[in-house]
Amino acid sequence: MSATTPPPADTITMFSTTWCGYCRRLKTLLDREGIGYTEVNIETDPESATFVEQANGGNQTVPTVLFPDGTVATNPSLDEVKARLGAAA
């Protein structure tokens, strides 16, 4: 599975960087809620950086989250992640 392939129904793919405070916050919330995710660092994965740029009008905005249904959200709230995963289940 490539970094830009939609994840399984019960997880998300989060595109991030090591220095992003919003990414750290979302990871903490996901961990607390037991929501599975695969983290991809766009600074070390050129393919994922391109994907994030395409999803964000040319900007490398993180966290960008890829949901199982193939949709993308930029800096989603925990409630949005839970709602989208609930809809995918």
N, C-alpha and C positions, 0 to 999 in steps of 0.2 A: 504494500500500500504506500503510495507516495504521500508527501505532506499535504498535497492539495486534493486528495481523494477523500470524499466524505467519510467520516468515522462511523463505527457501528452505532446502532440505534440508541444505546444507553450512554454514549460518551460524546465528547466534543474534541475538536482540535483547536488549541489556542496558540496563535502566533504571537510571539512576545520578544522582548529583549531582556537582558539581565538587569539593566538599570531602570526599567519602567516600574514606577510605583503603582500605577493602575493595574499592571499585570500581577504584581506581588499581591495586591489586595484581592483581586479576583481569584487567584490561586488559593489564598487563605480561605476565602469563602467556599470555594468548591470543595476543598479538603474537609472543611467543617461539616458540609452537607453530604459528604460521601459521593459526590458527583465525579465520575471518571473523566479524565481528560488526557490528551497527549499534548505536550508542550513542544513547540518548534521555535527555535531561536532564529529570527529572520536575519540576524547579523552573521550567522554561520551557514545559512542555507539559502543560496541565491534564488532557487526556484520558489521557495516560500516568500521571499522578499518581493519577487515579481507578482506573485498571487495577491499579496497584501496591497501592493500598489494598484493593481487592477481593481480590487474591491473598494479602494478608498480614493478614487479620483487622482491617482498618481502619487499619493502620499503613503509613507510607511507608518501608518497609524496603528498602534498596538495598545491594548490587546484587540486583535481581530479574531473572532471566533467563527469556525466553520462547523455547522450543525449537520446531523445525519441526513437531513433532507436536502443538503447542498446549499442552503441559504447561509448568509454571512451577516454578522453583526459586529459593529465596532464599539468597543468598550461597553458591552452589555451589562446590565445589572444582574445580580443573582436571580431576581424574580423573573427577568426575561429569559435567562438560561433555563430555569426550571420550567417555565411555561412552554418554551419551544421543545424541550426534551419530553415534556408530558404530552405534547401534541404529536410527537414522533413515535411515542410508544404504542 
